[in-house]
Amino acid sequence: MARALLSERAMRDMRSKIVLGAVILCVVADGRAEPRAGQCPDGQLYCFDNKTMSPACVRADDLSNCGSCGHRCLHENPSTGEVGRCVAGKCVVECPQGRISCSGRCVDPKADPMNCGGCGIYAAGGACHDGQSQCPPATHLVRWTGAVPPGLPNRRMEGCCSKERPNLCFGEVEGAGCTNVKIDRANCGKCGKRCGPALACVNGTCAVPHCGGGLSRCGDHCADFKNDEANCGKCGHICPRGWQCQKGRCYR
């Protein structure tokens, strides 16, 4: 009985050593040892080869191991004509004539509203025609000519604006959009000029919305033209020093 147990244990140890030796050495059919990690030539990676179904040195531009093991690239898409390539460890897509590669897919820059005229350029109005923004009816295309605020996506500084909101403004807080600088408190008179809390935008100027009690609007405040020495008779008319304003006229 002891001999039988010893024999079984010896057989198990022998099988373990055989398996371990096979894993370490991995002798292939032609008698050569497979390469190990760190022993591959320059420009090759030590990865699992789907063709041989075993670890092997593969080219770094292999579509199944592009730049790193298991990083797979698109091989080919017959319906769109896209062909995958691995270049410098990165997947790229070769597109048929008339299309460009954007974010790993082929698009038509003349018609794609998300890539209108180039990758990542959004078409104002949501429509792209011949690589240009196509505005819907009752609107017109307005292009921004000022500095591009930071943080905005890659896009043309343009928008489709209406007659009621004919101006285009970009701002870090307000975002991008059409407005009317004659009445917009955040863009009063020009883009980015903000009126104070109690002021309104009146014809492009920040001013008090309404002056009551016989007062008149004077810039961003109300004034008594009849008795105000700084605005006697009209806004900004200052009486000489020591004079008084009575009924809209300066008196000594």
Secondary structure by P-SEA (a helix, b strand, c coil): caaaaaaaaaaaaaaaaaaaaaaaccccccccccccccccccccccccccccccbbbbbcccccccccccccccccccccbbbbbbcccbbbbbbccccccccccccccccccccccccccccccccccccbbbbcccbbbbbbccccccccccccccccccccccbbbbcccccbbbbbcccccccccccccccccccccccccccccccccccccccccccccccccccccccccccccccccccccccc
